Amino acid sequence: MNVFDEKRAELEQHEFMMGLERGRLAVALDMLTDALILVGQHGVYCTSSRNPSKPALDLQAVLSGMEGAKALIQSVMEGLKKSEK
């Protein structure tokens, strides 16, 4: 099953409220946020051997990449909002 089938209701709701592009970006942002939460929870149990107060290095890399992707999506959404005005 692809993302368009899995998230059909959310996509329809957000696309109706925000338009096609911004709606899809909003759903992608929600999915990234959910994934960040799950990885963050996993990081509590998989700590770095060098620094137990931080997640393992591979989880730090995943979190960093996901946070970067989230920031990029947010900046595109803001740019679209400004261009609509």
Contact map, one row per residue, 1 for C-alpha under 8 A:
1110110000000000000000000000000000000000000000000000000000000000000000000000000000000
1111110000000000000000000000000000000000000000000000000000000000000000000000000000000
1111111100000000000000000000000000000000000000000000000000000000000000000000000000000
0111111100100000000000000000000000000000000000000000000000000000000000000000000000000
1111111100000000000000000000000000000000000000000000000000000000000000000000000000000
1111111100000000000000000000000000000000000000000000000000000000000000000000000000000
0011111111100000000000000000000000000000000000000000000000000000000000000000000000000
0011111111110000000000000000000000000000000000000000000000000000000000000000000000000
0000001111111000000000000000000000000000000000000000000000000000000000000000000000000
0000001111111100000000000010000000000000000000000000000000000000000000000000000000000
0001001111111110000000110010000000000000000000000000000000000000000000000000000000000
0000000111111111000000000000000000000000000000000000000000000000000000000000000000000
0000000011111111100000100000000000000000000000000000000000000000000000000000000000000
0000000001111111111101110110000000000000000000000000000000000000000000000000000000000
0000000000111111111111110000000000000000000000000000000000000000000000000000000000000
0000000000011111111100100000000000000000000000000000000000000000000000000000000000000
0000000000001111111000100000000000000000000000000000000000000000000000000000000000000
0000000000000111111111100000000000000000000000000000000000000000000000000000000000000
0000000000000111111111100000000000000000000000000000000000000000000000000000000000000
0000000000000111011111110000000000000000000000000000000000000000000000000000000000000
0000000000000010011111111000000000000000000000000000000000000000000000000000000000000
0000000000000110011111111100000000000000000000000000000000000000000000000000100100000
0000000000101111111111111110000000000000000000000000000000000000000000000000000000000
0000000000100110000111111111000000000000000000000000000000000000000000000000000000000
0000000000000000000011111111100000000000000000000000000000000000000000001000100000000
0000000000000100000001111111110000000000000000000000000000000000000000000000000000000
0000000001100100000000111111111000000000000000000000000000000000000000000000000000000
0000000000000000000000011111111100000000000000000000000000000000000000000000000000000
0000000000000000000000001111111110000000000000000000000000000000000001001100000000000
0000000000000000000000000111111111000000000000000000000000000000000000000000000000000
0000000000000000000000000011111111100000000000000000000000000000000000000000000000000
0000000000000000000000000001111111110000000000000000000000000000010001000000000000000
0000000000000000000000000000111111111000000000000000000000000000000001000000000000000
0000000000000000000000000000011111111100000000000000000000000000000000000000000000000
0000000000000000000000000000001111111110000000000000000000000000000000000000000000000
0000000000000000000000000000000111111111000000000000000000000010011000000000000000000
0000000000000000000000000000000011111111100000000000000000000000000000000000000000000
0000000000000000000000000000000001111111110000000000000000000000000000000000000000000
0000000000000000000000000000000000111111111000000000000000100010000000000000000000000
0000000000000000000000000000000000011111111100000000000000000010000000000000000000000
0000000000000000000000000000000000001111111110000000000000000000000000000000000000000
0000000000000000000000000000000000000111111111000000000000000000000000000000000000000
0000000000000000000000000000000000000011111111100000011100100000000000000000000000000
0000000000000000000000000000000000000001111111100000001000000000000000000000000000000
0000000000000000000000000000000000000000111111100000001000000000000000000000000000000
0000000000000000000000000000000000000000011111110000001100000000000000000000000000000
0000000000000000000000000000000000000000001111111011111100000000000000000000000000000
0000000000000000000000000000000000000000000001111111111110000000000000000000000000000
0000000000000000000000000000000000000000000000111111000100000000000000000000000000000
0000000000000000000000000000000000000000000000011111000000000000000000000000000000000
0000000000000000000000000000000000000000000000111111110000000000000000000000000000000
0000000000000000000000000000000000000000000000111111111000000000000000000000000000000
0000000000000000000000000000000000000000000000110011111000000000000000000000000000000
0000000000000000000000000000000000000000001000110011111100000000000000000000000000000
0000000000000000000000000000000000000000001111110001111110110000000000000000000000000
0000000000000000000000000000000000000000001001111000011111110000000000000000000000000
0000000000000000000000000000000000000000000000010000001111111000000000000000000000000
0000000000000000000000000000000000000000000000000000000111111100000000000000000000000
0000000000000000000000000000000000000010001000000000001111111110000000000000000000000
0000000000000000000000000000000000000000000000000000001111111111000000000000000000000
0000000000000000000000000000000000000000000000000000000011111111100000000000000000000
0000000000000000000000000000000000000000000000000000000001111111110000000000000000000
0000000000000000000000000000000000010011000000000000000000111111111000000000000000000
0000000000000000000000000000000000000000000000000000000000011111111100000000000000000
0000000000000000000000000000000000000000000000000000000000001111111110000000000000000
0000000000000000000000000000000100010000000000000000000000000111111111000000000000000
0000000000000000000000000000000000010000000000000000000000000011111111100000000000000
0000000000000000000000000000000000000000000000000000000000000001111111110000000000000
0000000000000000000000000000000000000000000000000000000000000000111111111000000000000
0000000000000000000000000000100110000000000000000000000000000000011111111100000000000
0000000000000000000000000000000000000000000000000000000000000000001111111110000000000
0000000000000000000000000000000000000000000000000000000000000000000111111111000000000
0000000000000000000000001000100000000000000000000000000000000000000011111111100000000
0000000000000000000000000000100000000000000000000000000000000000000001111111110000000
0000000000000000000000000000000000000000000000000000000000000000000000111111111000000
0000000000000000000000000000000000000000000000000000000000000000000000011111111100000
0000000000000000000001001000000000000000000000000000000000000000000000001111111110000
0000000000000000000000000000000000000000000000000000000000000000000000000111111111000
0000000000000000000000000000000000000000000000000000000000000000000000000011111111100
0000000000000000000001000000000000000000000000000000000000000000000000000001111111110
0000000000000000000000000000000000000000000000000000000000000000000000000000111111111
0000000000000000000000000000000000000000000000000000000000000000000000000000011111111
0000000000000000000000000000000000000000000000000000000000000000000000000000001111111
0000000000000000000000000000000000000000000000000000000000000000000000000000000111111
0000000000000000000000000000000000000000000000000000000000000000000000000000000011111
